[in-house]
């Protein structure tokens, strides 16, 4: 986010081809080796971090975050002025709900200007005092890490290491005087600086102010060829100085041009950070709240999002990977899960990025439980820029007979900017892999849910999930894509054969995007090799959705095996209400405005900036009392202030009240254009018959412009 040592000319030229020698188009296939017999440790998922990736509560949609196993996010100081969103304390509840581990607070982002205005250490200490007291009073206090300085080698202390060291000690001691248990990170240099890091650690050791987390940034071409050198050199400095090994967080990574949103480049960071077991946060080069170009329109995935989803899907432990060249463009990582009897490999990268390449993936050290013949399915994900991705596609699959405990999966015509995933299982496949089908054995499992590759027959894919009998914890979580807002049928294929103590007919509980919706009836099957399909019609928001079928009972009424989930567009009753209709009530400054891009050619604006300025939809009809989807069509392109390279978008919020009840505060992702209308889906409880829904904003800020709303029952 912050590096100023890259010139404008260099930014334009910062692409992978600039850092690595070109690969001839006719080059022979390389060899990418995975050794399943050599474990390299527990999965850290450390590369799944974000700098200003979160904007406000619900920005991005929580599902987009939760599916990735997020670890670290770096955000601005509470009530900071550097950017209009990204307050660490305000995003904390959502980040923790999504499973996040650590929230770093950039303390200097309390300042408004970039580079930060230097008002002297006394001024800064007063601000640090205020920030620290807010953190101490926060319920998520234990999850925060203080970052006192950001790129101090370029800001405030450029060419003045002695000044930085003195200020570090003073600020460190100030934080600890207020928060004795504080975790503090630094020095946060803009790049790896060996001599300065040695001097910093020596001073910090001698003065009792060692950071709890060691941080620096990797924003240049040298990452690709020199990451391991940086890492090894730093660890050697620790040993030489007698400093206890610290966690490392590269809390800004990826170059300003050519990396964000490109799976084939980002996989190289993921692979190297996971191999080194360090944390990393994608750099903030564009707009806040979009997981650094992994997310578009708030809950739709770019191609790069799927790379990190694959990363989050890894289970078991990591295993040794040897790329064709340690500093080369093709990199990857792999994990082996003995319980699931699956190995997964993620790889990608080529120079030039626009070209294609061939590689032979050699998988050796095959464990006996995979058998002498294994099945491998290869998936690809292409770059989509900041546009929604169509999702992964099947590249190839096949059975491979082991020789000497190893198999080779030949891959040809791989795209330089794409990433690839290989799933290796026992040779138990009965049907071909399908892009549009979500196999249970590849889904995220929790509780007692498991894949056994037993003697059952008739299933799809390579296996199925079981473990629902005598369990209230089993869970199979599918991550699916809905191309547009609307109704979809969720077709679950299952078996529910005879089971001692269980009723003939079973059920499992359906949870969508973290909320339980209904219990799905599963009529019994004659045996465990007979499969049936049951469908549920659900209204889904466009983009990524989490569909979870889980056990819920203390008895065996939910004992079933799950095979796959098919998702298909369906029809259902959706009622639209235009904002400009005369049936609505406009109060205060609220006004109807013409815009050809809006539905019906008009919208209602000037909402909020005071409690009197509201739009009330009257006569919103519900057939029965219950939970409904409120689909809000809106536009919001507000920008505050100026920045050298970040666009300081504002995520406006609306206070939404149903039938005069307490208002619900909902943030709306910036649409990047006043005539660009997006939708946000909000759940509301409606009474049978006519209802009112009111939009406003009692604060000094405006609500988004409202085009129209649509109402749909959650279950069709």
Secondary structure, DSSP 8 states (H G I E B T S, - for coil): ----SS-HHHHHH-SGGGTS----TT---EEEEEEEEEEEEE---TT-EEES---BTTBS-HHHHHTTT--EEEEE-TT-SSSSS-BHHHHHHHHHHTT--EEEEEGGGGSSSSS-----HHHHHHHHHHHHHHHHTSTTGGGEEEE--SSTTTTT-TT-HHHHHHHHHHHHHHHHHH-TT--EEEEEESS--HHHHHHHHHHHHHTT---SEEEE-B-STHHHHHHHHHHHHHHHHHHHHT----EEEEEEES-TTTTTT-HHHHHHHHHHHHHHT-EEEE--SS-TTSTTTTEETTTEE-HHHHHHHHHHH--SEEEEEE-SSTTSS-EEEEEEETTTTEEEEEEE--SSTTSEEEEEEEEES--GGG-SEEEEEEEEE---TTS-----EEEEEEEEE-BTTEEEEEEEEEETT-EEEEEEEES---S---TTEEEGGGSEEETT-B----S--S-STT--BB--TT-S--EEEEEEEESSSEEEEEEEEEE----TT--SSEEEEEEETTEEEEEEEE---SSTT--EEEEEEEEE-SEEEEEEEE---SSSTT--EEEEEEEEE----EEEEETT-TTSEE-TT-EEEE-TTSGGGEEEE--EEEEEEEEEEEEEEESSSEEEEEEEEEE---B-S--SS---B---EEEEEETT---EEEE----SSTT--EEEEEEEEE-SEEEEEEEEEEEEEE--EEEEEEEEESB-
